[in-house]
């Protein structure tokens, strides 16, 4: 099952989350949040963005490397994928984020 994993460096320093697919492949790494509550809200916003596909942008730097950037409706940066060698790979990751984020458990 896909999952959002909340990671902390040190509880006083804040946290971020990653989204893994069913096979454990990294799909998305979030922005940094000062609190766990903020991090959970970020996960909620990722699910909303993926559900509506509003705020989901492909970002291309000279077409290659390519990555997916995820933004909330208000334009706030939520997270990004790894860099990929082709636009097609990036599009596949975007589709996977949309497909798995709503059913992903939070760990």
Secondary structure, 3 states (H helix, E strand, C coil): CCEEEEEEEEHHHEEEEEEECCCCCEEEEECCECCHHHHHHHHHHHHHHHHHCCCEEEEECCCCCEEEEEECCCCCEEEECCCECCHHHHHHHHHHHHHHCCCCEEC
